[in-house]
């Protein structure tokens, strides 16, 4: 049981490292940058294919309701915790 839990934790950490991108880097073709967080925002790069998934569309609808399309960060901002975002993206 402990080994399985460690695998899940390690997989989530690897996913986070893969999705998180520094501010100075560019976004690869076929991906988009999103800012995730409730107070402090972290930048993630996700495949454009996520836009078709109903769960991701739900997050985008919530972002539109809370922030609209004109946000000072200059990018798409999703108002949820990083943990929720990581859980969602790990299932897509």
Number of C-alpha atoms within 10 A of each C-alpha: 6 7 8 9 10 11 12 12 12 12 13 17 13 12 15 18 11 12 17 17 17 10 11 6 7 11 15 11 8 10 14 18 21 19 21 22 17 13 9 9 17 17 18 22 19 20 14 12 12 15 15 9 10 10 15 18 13 12 18 17 14 16 17 17 11 12 15 12 13 11 11 9 10 10 14 21 28 23 21 17 15 19 13 12 18 16 12 13 17 12 7 10
